């Protein structure tokens, strides 16, 4: 199920490496603030943005498939029309979970991710959920 409490808690407790699609190097962007918070909370953040070379002290990759290590969670800061391709990539790299940030909703892509075995959270802020639960 999407956004059920058990799924959210499981993702937050069991994910260690988070690939953040759309992570910007601008400190004024929500993706930066949220990812900086998660990094301070102990998560490994891997930026995925072809326009960046490094964000938060981590090398940025142009696509999920370019990341040379396993990823637990794909956190998405992109508009909904980009989600289907991101889901395909998340499935290809063997991610365990997909998190679509607030206002990022794509029911069909989320269903495809769930069918492939990924846990899915949609239209929720990972920072807010982390603060609330942990």
TAHUTA-V122534 format. One record per backbone hydrogen bond with DSSP energy under -1.0 kcal/mol. CO is the residue of the C=O (numbers start at 1). NH is the residue of the N-H. Records with the same first field share a line. If there is no record, write none. Layout:
CO=NH  NH
//
This chain:
4=8
5=9
6=10
7=11
8=12
9=13
10=14
11=15
16=44
17=72  73
18=46
19=75
20=23  48
21=77
26=29
29=33
30=34
31=35
32=36
33=37
34=38
35=39
36=40
37=41
38=43
39=42
44=18
46=20
47=61
48=22
49=52
53=60
55=58
58=55
61=49
63=66
64=67
72=96  97
73=19
74=99
75=21
76=101
79=82
80=83
82=86
83=87
84=88
85=89
86=90
87=91
88=92
89=93
90=95
91=94
96=119
97=74
98=121
99=76
100=124
101=104
106=110
107=111
108=112
109=113
110=114
111=115
112=116
113=118
114=117
119=98
121=100
125=129
126=130
127=131
128=132
129=133
130=134
//
